[in-house]
């Protein structure tokens, strides 16, 4: 995975996660890259520094770095906005993702359930999907 810093035409900053530069360009060309705050597909990629995982170097009881809580809250708000705009297709997630990938239906933001096997099959077919961990706020919990 590669993480790009992005900015929309309304100046909202957010991150975009892609499998490769080519995946980013393909999604942007199809207007699938959108701001999680306002939904604008007019986005630009900003200069990004490589990410280093330094969490292991910090003691477990150390307080989070200044601004870490604010950044985490901002990411959670972005995720909530993304989930709020995505259509819940329930157990039809894998089928709908395939139909969009193969351009049988127009592309749109979707969310739903897929088994681990279905997820692996989607990835093997080159279909970008992001599994969310348990505990991610559902539609009823959006603020």
Residue pairs with C-beta under 8 A, 6 or more apart in sequence:
1 17
1 18
1 19
2 17
2 18
2 19
2 20
2 21
2 24
3 15
3 16
3 17
3 48
3 51
4 15
4 16
4 18
4 24
4 45
4 46
4 48
5 13
5 14
5 15
5 45
5 46
5 47
5 48
6 13
6 14
6 15
6 16
6 33
6 35
6 43
6 44
6 45
6 46
7 13
7 14
7 43
7 44
7 46
8 14
8 34
8 35
8 37
8 38
8 40
8 42
8 43
9 40
9 42
9 43
10 35
10 37
10 38
10 40
12 35
12 36
12 37
12 38
12 40
13 46
14 35
14 36
14 37
14 78
15 75
16 24
16 33
16 43
16 45
17 130
18 24
18 27
18 128
19 128
23 128
24 33
24 45
27 33
27 128
28 43
30 107
31 41
31 107
32 41
32 107
33 41
33 43
34 40
34 41
34 43
34 109
35 41
35 43
36 78
36 79
36 81
36 82
37 77
37 78
37 81
39 85
76 137
79 136
79 137
80 137
80 142
80 143
82 109
83 111
83 136
83 137
83 138
83 139
83 142
84 139
84 142
85 109
86 109
86 110
86 111
87 108
87 109
87 110
87 111
88 110
88 111
88 112
88 139
89 96
89 110
89 111
89 112
90 112
90 113
91 112
91 113
92 112
93 110
93 111
93 112
93 113
93 114
93 118
93 129
94 114
94 118
94 119
94 121
94 122
96 105
96 110
96 112
97 110
97 122
97 127
97 129
98 122
98 125
98 127
99 105
100 106
100 107
100 108
100 110
101 125
101 126
101 127
111 132
114 122
114 129
114 131
119 129
119 131
122 129
123 129
